[in-house]
Amino acid sequence: MASLPSTESLILKLHKIAAIKFGNFKLKSGIFSPIYIDLCLIVSYPSFLSQISQTLIATAPSFTCYNLICSVPYTALSIATCISTCHDLPMLMRRKEVKDYGSAKKNGKIAEETEGIVLKFLEENRKVAAPPIVSTNVKKDRVKGLSFEERANVSKNPTGKRFFEVMMQKQSNLCVAADVGTAKELLDIAENVGLEICLLKTHVDILPDFTPDFGSKLRSGIFHILDWADIVNCHIISGPRIVDGLKLKGLPRGMGLLFLAEMSSAGNFAKGDYIAATVKITEEHSDFVIDFISVNPASWPGAPVNPAFIQATPGVQLVTGGDALGQQYNTPNSVIYDRGSDIIIVGRGIIKVANLAEVVREYHCQGWGAYLAKCSNSN
């Protein structure tokens, strides 16, 4: 077998075929980079593709044992295919999207023996929690939706019940995240979007011109949050006792608590065990907790959760994408219909636009339309 090319020679070859590009490129993460390596081009150079593939497999430690190879679509498929054919390794192909033709969505494609081997591996290695065996129709089940009216009947918190009722009365599941610099800006936004939204979300501690009568204009430590907010939020990093403290003061006033279960920023650590712990604490305080900040509740272990709890998802815009700070955006339909959420939270997509009235109306219509589609899917 011929000796492997050096890393330097591979890089020079990538440059020669114009796979290394310089400029200003938006990456999948939303971050902008001055360099972009377009590996898609290597499929047009078979011998070079083979060199890259052999160099890649050679980097694996000599003691590594493997029986299968799997790649991530799309560019890596060609590399994995080369490795598979050269080393006689069976290859698995992970699809980037679900097919709607052929044998798509048919049950029974995974043999019980294979399933047992995979679950045994997960359990022994403890890398990922081995999930219980569930119906292969679980994804479809998760996007089914009870109406807000039906869910209001099972809510144990008065604010949670009223929240469902407000959404039905206004036919809106739009929340505006008004993270602005002054209380005056916040009140102006509230005045302009009030008819279209079911919830206004803010961080009152960043408003330098906050005054005690601020809350009274919306319906009032130094912010008197207890006097004017309907819902407060927290995370469980500090442990479950934080709920006890908030509940002691908030529940007698009919307040509800929103739990931060997931985040929409790239690379965040609110995953796995953190989500499971959040759901557990929520169930223990279902008379006070009414809502989750979530990104993809349909994917949670044991989903769907108790229908009394509302799911609200940030990072929503009219088109998918990201920004330079790692924020990842999804569309209203994706968030509500596909991911099982209830409320879309929109910030910069509304508060930073010139035609605010037109844009907020569009978010309102798309969000509510996705909710109606989710409900009709349960019939």
Secondary structure, DSSP 8 states (H G I E B T S, - for coil): ------HHHHHHHHHHTT-EEEEEEE-TTS-EEEEEE-GGGGGG-HHHHHHHHHHHHHTS-TT---S-EEE-TTHHHHHHHHHHHHHT--EEE--SS--SSTTTT-S--S-HHHHHHHHHHHHHH-SS-------TTHHHHHH----HHHHHTT--SHHHHHHHHHHHHHT--EEEE---SSHHHHHHHHHHHTTT-SEEE--GGG-TT--TTHHHHH----S-HHHH-SEEEE-STT-THHHHHHHHHHGGGT-EEEEE----BTT----THHHHHHHHHHHHTTTTEEEEE-S-GGGSTT-S--TTSEEEE--B-SS-EE-TT-BEEB-HHIIIIIT--SEEEESHHHHT-SSHHHHHHHHHHHHHHHHHHHHHTT-
